[in-house]
Every structure is written in structure tokens, then in C-alpha cells.
């Protein structure tokens, strides 16, 4: 291979590597979950698929705002990330991106995302996107080193995509007191407690060494984390039925039965975690939570199909 060919190969590899680092800044798995929740909410509350261009615009704008929030979160946590094995390989602590590059990326994606939401969807979605970004970046992230209540604040930010999806398809003059929207918001809010308590337990030593006040760090016994996970999983049982409240068709009945079975399975895992408080029980709870929410939303979309 010639020297020029080798240089071109290295340059191409370098460009792809930098693109991969910027992609990692966006936390793509979290972004995908956010976009699924936004799209599913728009579909569920309207009993069918809204205008495709509206959905495409709200998803694009939300994706850009989410990318900005994730990038700025990593900029703010660059020092604590360097102290944990699970986050040390990220682009900033790994030294593959400079701080100024991350700040420029976060600023550009936020401006672009809010612009898309404002101009192509409506003012409400843009304001809700900004509020979600603010809660995640400037409230939840700093609280992680100050109080174990950070999880509750993070759960609010995590449920905000429900409001964004609703605002995108809400009809002029329609009340915000929509039973389906409020039940979906509460459902996503509560789901995050068993999910995050399982994660916090599994990585409690790393969180503790980095100075992050996750509940299993503050209470090393794990009892408070187990109680929160169990209570949230228990509350999800009745809350999960509200989106089909009043429905008398076969689809609503099948959803209710399936939702109760899914909820019972997650509740059993939460109870096991509460009573055992070990890594094996935490992994089971984490796996149950990862099955519960996507499947529940998929079923709701199927029931809402007209």
C-alpha cells in the first residue's frame, strides 16, 4: 500500500471516529426511547396516526434537543465520568473531543431543535422542549452530586416527552387535562424508579467513588431503594389501566389483562429486589423494566389503531 493511500485511509478512519464520538455524545439509546415515547403519545392520544409531516418535525426537533441535553450533561459530568469505569471511555474523559467542541455541538443542536419545534410544529412544543432540556441539564445533573432526590427530578424530565407528544397533536382550544396524556405521563414517571434504582444498585460503588448521591450510595443497605422501586411498581398496576378507562371493546380488555400481567411480573421482581438486595435481583428488575415499558406502549398503540 502506498504512503498516500495509507494517509487517506487514516484520514477517513479519523473522520468516522470523530463522527462516532459525536454520535456517542447524543446517548443514542436514550434518544431512541425518547422518540418512541413522543411518537407513541401522539398516536395514542389521537387514536391513530397524525399527519406524517407533523410527526416527522416533532421527532426531528426533539431528537436535536435531546442530543444537546445529552452532550451538555456529559460536559458537566466530565470529571465524575472520568472516575467511573462505565463512563470513563466517553469522548470527553477519553480525550477524543475537546470541551469547546462539545459546547459548540450542544449549542447548535439546541438552537436547531428549538427552531424546528417552534417553526414546524408549534410554540408549545418548543417551550416544553426547552423546559425538558433545562430540567435535565441544569437541575437534575447538578443535583446528582448534592442529594438522592435527583432521581425524582430526573423522572420528571424523563416523562416530559409525553407532554411534547401531546402538545404536537393537541387541537386548538383542547384542554390540557387529557386523561390519556396524564396517565401516560404518570406511567413513565413511575416506571423510572424501579428502572433507575436497579441501575443505581448495580453501579453503587462507582457512583460512590465519583461522589454521586444515588440512593444506594446514601443508604448502603439498599432498603430505601428497594422500597421506592416496589411502591412505584405497585402504583403502576392501576395507573397502567387508565389509558383504556371506559373502553369496552376486546382490544381494551386484552390490553388491561396484559398490562396487569406485565405489571405483576415487574412488581414481583421489585419485591425480590427489596427482600434480597443483591446484584442478581437488581439485574432481574432492570430486565423486567426494559421489557415492561416498550411492550406496554406497543400494546397501547395497537389498541389505539383505528
Order of alpha helices (4+ residues) and beta strands (2+ residues): alpha-alpha-alpha-alpha-alpha-alpha-alpha-alpha-alpha-alpha-alpha-alpha-alpha-alpha
